[in-house]
């Protein structure tokens, strides 16, 4: 299983190596060999630009597998443009994993309504790849790009939140369920999220738990914390979201959940949810549920679920 995490300065050397590979450069607008200085300048500018998000796709062992970049992020229009490429040693199928992760990130984490991308006309396999994941060609920029004296068309594609959430992602989940038995003993699902102050405030309003340690930094510090902290059940809701929508997915009945809150979860820190199947008998399964930040375990426990007929196959 893969997840997306923010790109950091120590990733730059590897990303530059990937970016300068001919298989990547030949399908980009900018196809010259990029110097280390140029790459560092790009990274320094991009990580401080609110209209951009630089992400790395990593596997279960945190080994990088590819790059996902969002640009032209507009909060006003709820739209953005994206691009991605896999690493040199990426395993077969990682492209599809990255596309799904990117679409989830765009429509859930960034709360976009529309996601755009552009593909050079000599790269039709990528156009077809995007279309398999629900993108539609909105138009063609005729003879828009000049390379080596030859003008090429550029295809403009787009995807919409409603189509992804309600149609395409469920279809892909059904296809995957038919193709491979993912939900078996030993199967693992990981994904990350950053809990924000807005999320904490909204949860306090929805739940009625307005304890000041969740809403006021001074009160939280007086109680011995670094600042406001997330409600334990807000964090635990992330486990429910995974079980009900991702792994094993829609139709799952949440039967039981034990939780041990070991360390506080502070806002604006990336936390990673790990769900692992340890027992399965028919449509009943027990899973370990862990929330971590770096090497620290924040929340641990076990969940019991009853699988839908579709997920049990």
C-alpha positions in Angstrom: 0.0 0.0 0.0 1.1 3.5 -0.7 0.5 7.0 0.8 1.4 10.6 0.0 3.5 12.7 2.3 4.9 16.3 1.9 8.2 16.5 -0.1 11.0 17.7 2.1 14.5 19.1 1.4 16.2 15.8 1.9 14.1 14.3 -1.0 15.4 16.9 -3.5 18.4 14.9 -4.7 16.3 11.8 -5.5 13.5 13.8 -7.2 16.1 15.6 -9.4 17.5 12.3 -10.4 14.0 11.1 -11.4 13.1 14.4 -13.1 16.2 14.2 -15.3 15.5 10.7 -16.6 14.8 10.7 -20.3 11.5 8.9 -19.8 10.3 11.8 -17.6 11.8 14.7 -19.4 10.5 13.8 -22.8 6.9 14.1 -21.7 7.3 17.4 -19.8 7.0 21.0 -21.1 10.5 21.7 -19.8 12.7 18.9 -21.1 16.2 20.1 -20.6 18.5 18.5 -18.0 18.0 20.4 -14.8 21.0 21.5 -12.7 21.1 21.0 -8.9 21.1 24.8 -8.4 18.0 25.2 -10.6 16.2 22.3 -8.8 17.0 23.7 -5.4 15.7 27.1 -6.4 12.5 25.6 -7.7 12.0 23.6 -4.5 12.6 26.6 -2.3 10.1 28.7 -4.1 7.5 26.0 -4.5 7.4 24.9 -0.8 6.5 28.5 0.2 4.0 29.0 -2.5 0.4 28.5 -1.2 -0.8 27.7 -4.7 1.4 24.6 -4.9 1.7 21.3 -3.0 4.7 19.0 -3.5 4.1 15.4 -2.4 6.0 12.2 -2.5 4.4 8.8 -2.9 6.0 6.3 -0.5 5.4 2.6 0.2 4.8 0.9 3.6 8.5 1.1 4.4 8.5 4.8 3.5 10.5 4.1 0.4 9.8 6.8 -2.3 8.0 5.6 -5.4 7.0 8.8 -7.2 6.1 12.5 -7.2 2.7 14.2 -7.2 2.6 18.0 -7.7 -0.4 20.3 -7.4 -0.2 23.8 -8.8 -2.5 26.7 -9.6 -4.5 25.8 -6.4 -7.3 28.3 -6.2 -9.4 28.4 -3.0 -11.8 30.8 -4.6 -12.5 28.6 -7.6 -11.8 25.2 -5.8 -9.6 24.1 -8.7 -6.0 23.1 -9.4 -3.7 21.5 -11.9 -1.6 18.4 -11.2 1.2 16.3 -12.6 3.0 13.2 -11.5 5.7 10.7 -12.4 7.0 7.5 -10.9 10.5 6.7 -9.7 13.0 4.7 -11.6 12.5 1.5 -9.6 8.8 1.9 -9.0 6.8 -1.4 -9.0 4.2 -2.2 -11.5 0.9 -0.6 -10.7 2.3 2.3 -8.7 1.0 4.7 -11.3 -2.6 3.7 -10.7 -2.1 3.9 -6.9 -0.6 7.4 -7.3 -3.5 8.5 -9.5 -6.1 7.3 -6.9 -4.2 8.9 -4.0 -3.9 12.2 -5.9 -7.6 12.3 -6.7 -8.5 11.5 -3.1 -6.0 14.2 -1.9 -7.4 16.8 -4.4 -11.1 16.3 -3.6 -10.8 15.6 0.1 -7.6 17.2 1.5 -7.7 20.2 -0.8 -11.5 20.3 -1.0 -11.4 21.0 -4.8 -14.3 20.7 -7.1 -12.3 20.4 -10.3 -8.8 19.0 -11.1 -7.1 19.8 -14.4 -4.1 18.3 -16.2 -2.4 18.8 -19.5 -0.8 16.1 -21.7 1.3 16.5 -24.8 -0.3 14.8 -27.8 2.6 12.4 -28.4 1.9 11.0 -24.9 -1.4 9.3 -25.7 -0.9 6.4 -23.3 -1.1 8.9 -20.4 -4.3 10.5 -21.9 -5.8 7.0 -21.9 -4.5 6.3 -18.4 -6.2 9.4 -17.0 -9.5 8.6 -18.8 -9.5 5.2 -17.2 -9.6 7.0 -13.8 -12.5 9.3 -14.8 -10.8 12.3 -16.5 -12.4 13.6 -19.6 -10.8 15.6 -22.4 -12.2 19.1 -22.3 -10.4 20.4 -25.3 -7.3 20.5 -27.4 -4.8 23.4 -27.7 -4.0 23.0 -31.4 -0.2 23.2 -32.2 0.3 24.7 -28.8 3.8 23.4 -27.9 7.0 23.8 -30.0 9.8 21.3 -29.6 12.7 20.8 -32.0 10.9 22.8 -34.7 7.7 20.7 -34.5 4.5 22.0 -33.1 2.4 19.6 -31.0 -1.2 19.6 -29.7 -1.8 19.7 -25.9 -4.8 17.9 -24.5 -6.6 19.5 -21.6 -8.3 17.0 -19.2 -10.4 17.5 -16.1 -12.0 15.6 -13.3 -14.8 16.7 -10.9 -15.3 15.9 -7.2 -18.9 14.6 -7.6 -17.9 12.2 -10.4 -14.9 10.9 -8.5 -16.7 10.4 -5.1 -20.0 9.0 -6.4 -19.1 7.2 -9.6 -15.4 6.5 -10.5 -13.9 5.7 -7.1 -16.6 3.2 -6.2 -16.2 1.6 -9.7 -12.5 1.3 -9.2 -13.0 -0.2 -5.8 -15.3 -2.8 -7.2 -12.9 -3.7 -10.0 -10.0 -4.1 -7.5 -12.2 -6.3 -5.2 -12.8 -8.6 -8.2 -9.2 -8.6 -9.3 -7.4 -9.4 -6.0 -8.4 -10.5 -2.5 -6.9 -7.6 -0.6 -8.8 -8.1 2.6 -7.1 -11.1 4.0 -5.0 -11.8 7.1 -1.8 -9.7 7.0 -3.3 -7.2 4.6 -2.4 -3.6 5.5 -3.8 -0.2 4.6 -2.0 3.1 5.4 -2.9 6.7 4.8 -2.1 10.0 6.3 -3.9 13.2 7.2 -3.1 16.5 8.8 -5.6 17.5 11.6 -6.1 21.2 11.4 -7.5 23.7 14.0 -10.6 24.2 11.9 -11.2 20.4 12.0 -10.9 20.5 15.8 -13.2 23.5 16.1 -15.8 21.9 13.9 -15.7 18.7 15.8 -16.1 20.6 19.1 -19.2 22.2 17.7 -20.6 19.0 16.2 -19.9 16.9 19.4 -20.6 19.5 22.0 -17.2 18.7 23.6 -15.9 22.3 24.0 -13.3 21.5 26.6 -10.9 24.4 26.4 -7.8 22.2 26.0 -9.1 21.7 22.4 -9.9 25.3 21.7 -7.5 27.6 23.7 -3.7 27.4 23.7 -3.4 29.0 27.1 -5.8 26.6 28.7 -4.1 23.6 27.0 -0.7 24.8 28.2 -2.0 25.3 31.7 -3.2 21.6 31.6 0.4 20.5 30.7 0.1 20.3 26.9 2.1 22.1 24.2 -1.0 23.8 22.9 -4.5 22.9 21.8 -4.9 19.2 21.0 -7.3 17.2 18.9 -10.2 15.3 20.5 -9.4 11.6 20.8 -12.6 10.7 19.0 -11.8 13.1 16.1 -8.7 11.1 15.5 -10.5 7.8 15.9 -13.0 8.9 13.3 -10.2 8.6 10.8 -10.2 4.9 11.4 -13.9 4.7 10.8 -13.5 6.6 7.6 -10.9 4.1 6.4 -12.9 1.0 7.3 -16.1 2.5 5.8 -14.8 3.9 2.6 -11.4 2.5 1.8 -10.5 -0.7 3.5 -12.5 -2.9 3.2 -14.9 -0.2 2.0 -18.6 0.6 1.5 -21.0 -1.8 3.3 -18.7 -2.5 6.2 -20.4 -2.6 9.6 -18.3 -1.3 12.5 -19.0 -3.7 15.4 -16.4 -2.9 18.0 -13.4 -0.7 18.6 -10.9 -0.5 21.5 -8.7 2.6 21.8 -5.7 3.5 23.9 -4.7 7.2 23.6 -1.0 7.3 24.3 0.1 10.7 23.2 -1.7 14.0 22.3 -2.4 14.8 18.6 -1.6 18.4 17.9 -2.8 20.4 14.9 -0.8 20.8 11.7 1.1 17.6 12.3 0.9 14.7 9.8 -0.4 11.6 11.4 -0.5 8.1 9.7 -3.3 5.6 10.1 -2.3 1.9 9.8 -5.0 -0.8 9.7 -3.9 -4.4 9.6 -6.1 -7.5 9.3 -5.1 -10.0 12.1 -8.1 -12.4 12.0 -10.8 -13.2 9.5 -13.5 -15.8 9.6 -16.0 -15.5 6.9 -17.5 -12.0 7.0 -16.1 -11.2 10.4 -12.6 -9.6 10.7 -10.5 -8.2 13.5 -7.9 -5.5 12.8 -5.2 -3.6 14.6 -5.6 0.1 14.3 -2.7 2.4 15.0 -2.1 6.1 14.6 1.5 7.4 14.5 3.5 10.6 14.0 7.0 9.7 12.9 8.2 7.0 15.2 5.7 7.8 18.0 2.5 5.8 18.5 -0.3 8.2 19.3 -3.3 5.9 19.4 -3.5 2.1 19.3 -6.3 -0.4 19.4 -8.3 -3.1 17.7 -11.4 -3.0 15.6 -14.0 -5.7 14.7 -16.0 -5.3 11.5 -18.6 -7.3 9.6 -17.9 -7.3 5.9 -20.4 -6.7 3.1 -21.0 -9.6 0.8 -19.1 -7.8 -1.9 -16.0 -7.1 0.2 -16.1 -10.7 1.7 -15.6 -12.3 -1.7 
